[in-house]
Amino acid sequence: MAKFSKKDLYFSLTTGLTTGFIAWQIFVFLELPEFAGVSYSWLIILIPILWFLGINLGYFLGQWLAFFNQFGKFAAVGLTNAAVYFAILNILISQSGINKGIWYSVFVVLAFTIATVHSYFWNKFWVFETAGNGAGKQEFGKFFGVSIVAGLINVGIASGVVNFVVPLWGLTPNQWANIGGIVGSAVALMASFTGFKLAVFNK
């Protein structure tokens, strides 16, 4: 039976801290109102705790369904990868002042490409633990192929939401641009996990 290890502890804290810091900075950029007047810096503490608990929950559920042993870690990596994706996307938006149209789609592609490279190493060495299996370029090629499919899903859905749906709930254009990214990423997450497990990191 798979158990929570020191490696899991180290990586969950590392990815959690990274995600917490990025989320804090994105919320500041989007000018979201603070909760009870408290800075979003508390995310640096909360998210590592959530990652720790989530991965342990995955191992607990894995006693009955092995799928969860990896999915708990995959979800943590996926959300961390999403943080990297949104960091790049918002940097491009803030530097260019563009938050819709064809350039928004280009920004999504660039952000997704960078996040994909980041994702590959976390999935290879932690989630699916296939380091040293000699797959090399072939493995990365498959990974990139699955990521392209997930990326097309991501870009298509995100661009559709941003360019064809009027911002709801009084959100600003920048906030709505992130909503589009969230919806696209959520659908792409499930598609990529299935592809990675069956076609890329299948031991």
Salt bridges, closest charged atoms under 4 A:
GLU129 OE2 - LYS7 NZ 3.49
GLU139 OE1 - LYS124 NZ 2.74
